[in-house]
């Protein structure tokens, strides 16, 4: 099976499984799971933050950040395409009573700061109080420019906002940009790292920030049912992922570019290789046959996300040979139409 639906489908390696089986464990709600503590300490030290919190998912980590920064009736500003606005079940509003204010994303994935400034509510009791600006890197596979990131800190300080980063694919951005990872996250008061996408762990994300923010988030995590017990079994996989699977993300990026170049050569598809920055490829089916294509590929053991456009994601469990087999199967499908 070759699965191009998402990098969430990665399977733990044998080395990772061995560490999971041998992991020291304790009760993490009491704070005495040594493997969870090692993961959190390692991540915080590596990224230069005061503290880190191990969470069950990126959705939970983002929600904890929003609720830790904002009170009931407050507002956070984000992109129309932001995962924590569009794809996380409205959790900030439903569970945190925090109002989202989405702004249209620019073509590079950023938010126009002039538009953000215009959306900040006046100090008037008719309005929710704008407390937080939330960005995402990468977003749709795009890396936020470093010059843009550098402009964020003065902006949020001017407007008295906190700044959060959904860093589900943060290390894809780091590897692609070539920037120091601490420099990429330097403007942010909090950020998340997903361990179960391209890094290859089976479960888990991290929320990083100040000790005070992580303490608030820890309390909220318990309230939301996120307190885990002998979580070292899965935290061991996250630690392995951070220590071994960051640099290899460049292979995923290379395979994504290869795939895009091959798809661009197929007459029935519209795909722009120049738009591919990391591990996500979009292609438009000119004949509106994406669902039929997905069905035909599934019969051959190849999974993809049908849609308009179609999305293909490379990761550690699909290599160059899988890409070539995918392209050959797509060509075969269109020859049969």
C-alpha positions in Angstrom: 0.0 0.0 0.0 1.3 3.4 -1.0 -0.6 6.1 0.9 -0.4 9.7 -0.3 -3.4 11.0 1.6 -1.4 12.7 4.3 1.8 12.5 6.4 -0.4 11.5 9.3 -0.4 7.9 8.0 3.2 7.2 8.8 4.1 4.0 10.6 6.6 3.8 13.4 9.9 2.3 12.5 11.3 -0.8 14.2 13.8 1.3 16.1 11.0 3.5 17.3 8.9 0.5 18.3 11.8 -0.9 20.3 12.1 2.3 22.3 8.4 2.4 22.9 8.4 -1.2 24.2 11.3 -0.4 26.5 10.2 3.0 27.7 10.3 3.9 31.4 6.9 5.0 32.5 5.1 6.6 35.4 1.9 8.5 36.0 2.2 11.7 33.9 -0.7 13.4 35.7 1.5 13.4 38.8 4.3 14.5 36.6 6.4 11.5 37.2 6.6 9.7 33.8 10.3 10.0 33.1 10.0 9.5 29.4 7.4 12.2 29.0 9.5 14.5 31.1 12.6 13.8 29.0 10.6 14.5 25.8 9.3 17.8 27.2 12.7 18.9 28.6 14.5 18.0 25.3 12.0 19.9 23.2 12.1 23.0 25.4 15.9 23.0 25.5 16.2 22.4 21.8 13.8 25.1 20.8 15.0 27.6 23.5 11.7 27.9 25.4 11.0 27.7 29.1 8.7 24.7 29.0 6.9 22.2 26.8 3.7 20.1 27.3 3.0 16.8 25.7 -0.5 16.6 24.2 -2.5 13.9 22.5 -2.9 15.8 19.2 -2.2 19.0 17.4 -5.8 20.0 17.7 -5.6 19.7 21.5 -2.3 21.6 21.6 -3.7 24.5 19.6 -6.9 24.6 21.7 -4.8 24.7 24.9 -2.8 27.6 23.5 -5.8 29.6 22.5 -7.5 29.0 25.9 -4.3 29.8 27.8 -3.9 33.1 26.0 -7.5 34.1 25.9 -10.4 34.3 28.3 -14.1 33.6 27.6 -15.5 36.3 25.3 -12.0 37.2 23.9 -11.1 36.9 20.3 -8.2 35.5 18.3 -7.3 36.4 14.7 -6.2 33.8 12.2 -6.2 32.9 8.5 -9.3 31.7 6.6 -7.3 28.5 5.8 -5.9 28.1 9.3 -6.2 24.6 10.7 -7.2 25.8 14.1 -10.1 27.7 12.5 -11.2 25.5 9.7 -10.4 21.9 10.6 -10.6 21.6 14.4 -14.3 21.4 14.9 -14.7 25.0 16.1 -13.1 24.0 19.4 -11.9 27.5 20.4 -15.5 28.8 20.2 -17.3 25.7 21.4 -15.0 24.8 24.3 -13.1 28.0 25.0 -15.8 30.6 24.2 -13.1 32.4 22.3 -14.3 34.1 19.1 -12.3 33.5 15.9 -11.8 36.4 13.5 -10.5 34.9 10.2 -8.6 36.9 7.7 -8.0 35.9 4.1 -4.6 34.3 3.6 -2.2 35.9 1.1 -0.9 33.7 -1.7 2.2 32.9 0.3 0.1 31.8 3.3 0.8 34.9 5.4 -1.7 37.3 6.8 -1.5 40.9 5.6 -0.7 42.8 8.8 -2.7 45.8 7.6 -5.8 43.7 7.3 -5.0 42.2 10.7 -4.7 45.7 12.2 -8.1 46.6 10.7 -9.7 43.6 12.3 -8.5 44.3 15.8 -11.5 45.4 17.8 -11.6 48.8 19.5 -11.6 49.0 23.3 -15.4 49.1 23.4 -17.7 46.8 25.5 -19.8 46.1 22.4 -16.9 44.1 21.0 -15.0 41.0 21.9 -11.5 41.9 23.1 -8.8 40.9 20.5 -6.1 39.1 22.5 -4.2 36.8 20.1 -2.8 36.5 16.6 -2.4 32.9 15.4 -0.4 31.8 12.3 0.5 28.5 10.7 3.9 27.4 9.3 3.8 25.5 6.9 0.3 26.2 5.6 -0.8 24.3 2.6 2.8 23.2 2.2 4.0 26.8 2.0 6.8 28.2 4.2 6.2 31.6 5.7 9.0 34.0 4.6 11.5 34.7 7.3 11.3 38.5 6.7 7.6 38.3 7.3 8.2 36.4 10.6 10.7 39.0 11.7 8.0 41.7 11.2 5.5 40.0 13.6 7.0 40.8 17.0 7.0 44.6 16.6 3.4 44.4 15.2 2.0 42.3 18.1 3.8 44.5 20.7 2.4 47.6 19.1 -1.2 46.2 19.3 -0.7 44.4 22.6 -1.5 40.9 21.2 0.0 37.6 22.0 1.3 35.5 19.1 0.8 31.8 18.6 2.1 29.5 15.8 0.5 26.3 14.7 3.7 24.5 13.9 2.2 21.1 12.9 4.8 21.0 10.1 7.2 23.4 11.6 10.3 21.3 10.8 9.3 21.1 7.2 9.5 24.9 7.2 12.8 24.8 9.0 14.4 22.3 6.7 13.1 24.0 3.5 14.1 27.5 4.6 17.5 26.5 6.0 17.0 28.9 8.9 17.9 28.1 12.4 14.9 26.5 14.1 15.1 28.8 17.1 15.1 31.8 14.7 11.9 30.6 13.0 10.0 30.4 16.2 11.6 33.4 17.9 8.7 35.9 17.4 6.1 33.6 19.0 4.8 33.5 22.5 3.7 29.9 22.0 3.9 27.3 19.2 3.1 23.7 18.6 5.0 20.8 17.0 3.2 17.8 15.6 5.2 14.6 16.2 2.9 12.3 14.2 3.1 13.8 10.7 6.4 13.9 8.8 8.4 13.2 12.0 6.8 9.7 12.0 5.6 9.2 15.6 2.3 7.4 16.0 0.6 10.0 18.2 1.2 13.3 19.9 2.1 17.0 19.7 3.9 19.5 21.8 2.9 22.9 23.0 5.9 25.1 23.9 6.1 28.5 25.6 6.7 30.2 28.9 6.4 28.3 32.2 3.4 30.4 33.1 1.6 29.6 29.8 2.4 25.9 30.0 1.2 25.8 33.5 -2.2 27.3 32.4 -2.3 24.9 29.5 -1.6 21.9 31.8 -4.6 22.8 33.9 -6.8 23.2 30.8 -5.5 19.9 29.4 -6.7 18.1 32.5 -10.1 19.8 32.3 -10.4 18.6 28.7 -9.6 15.0 29.5 -6.1 15.2 28.2 -4.3 14.1 31.3 -2.5 10.8 30.4 -1.1 8.2 32.7 1.8 6.0 31.6 2.2 8.0 28.4 6.0 7.3 28.2 5.2 4.5 25.8 4.1 7.0 23.2 6.4 9.8 24.3 9.4 7.6 23.6 8.3 7.6 19.9 8.1 11.4 19.9 11.6 11.7 21.4 13.0 9.4 18.7 11.2 11.4 16.0 12.8 14.7 17.2 16.2 13.2 17.5 16.3 11.2 14.2 13.6 12.3 11.7 14.0 16.1 11.2 16.8 16.3 8.6 15.3 13.5 6.5 12.2 15.7 5.8 14.4 17.0 2.9 13.8 13.6 1.2 10.0 14.1 1.4 10.4 17.5 -0.2 12.5 16.1 -3.0 9.9 13.4 -3.7 7.1 15.9 -3.7 8.9 18.0 -6.3 9.6 14.9 -8.4 5.9 14.0 -8.2 4.8 17.5 -9.2 7.2 17.5 -12.2 5.8 14.2 -13.3 2.2 15.2 -12.8 2.8 18.4 -14.8 3.7 16.3 -17.8 0.2 14.6 -17.8 -2.1 16.4 -20.2 -5.2 15.8 -18.2 -3.8 17.4 -15.0 -2.9 20.9 -14.1 0.0 21.0 -11.6 2.6 23.7 -11.0 5.9 22.3 -9.7 7.1 25.8 -8.9 4.4 26.0 -6.2 5.7 23.0 -4.4 7.9 24.0 -1.4 7.7 21.1 1.0 5.9 17.8 1.0 2.4 18.7 -0.3 1.4 18.7 -4.0 -1.8 20.0 -5.5 -3.1 19.0 -8.9 -6.3 19.8 -10.7 -8.1 17.2 -12.8 -9.2 19.0 -16.0 -11.8 16.4 -16.7 -13.3 16.3 -13.2 -12.4 12.7 -12.7 -10.6 12.9 -9.4 -13.0 10.6 -7.5 -12.9 8.0 -10.3 -9.1 8.3 -10.3 -8.9 7.8 -6.6 -11.1 4.7 -6.8 -9.0 3.2 -9.6 -5.8 3.8 -7.7 -7.2 2.3 -4.5 -7.8 -0.9 -6.5 -4.0 -1.0 -7.1 -3.1 -0.3 -3.5 -2.5 3.4 -3.9 -4.4 5.9 -1.7 -4.8 9.6 -2.5 -7.2 12.4 -1.5 -9.7 13.1 -4.2 -10.9 16.7 -4.5 -10.7 19.9 -6.5 -7.8 20.2 -6.4 -6.4 16.8 -5.5 -3.8 16.7 -2.8 -0.8 14.4 -2.6 1.5 14.3 0.5 4.9 12.6 0.7 6.4 11.2 3.9 8.8 8.7 5.2 6.7 5.7 4.1 6.6 6.7 0.4 9.8 6.8 -1.6 10.8 7.6 -5.1 9.7 4.2 -6.3 6.2 4.8 -4.8 6.1 8.2 -6.6 7.0 6.5 -10.0 4.3 3.8 -9.4 1.7 6.5 -8.6 2.5 8.5 -11.8 2.4 5.3 -13.9 -1.0 4.4 -12.5 -2.4 7.9 -13.1 -1.2 7.8 -16.7 -2.7 4.3 -17.1 -6.1 5.6 -15.8 -6.2 8.5 -18.2 -5.3 6.3 -21.2 -8.4 4.3 -20.4 -10.8 7.2 -20.5 
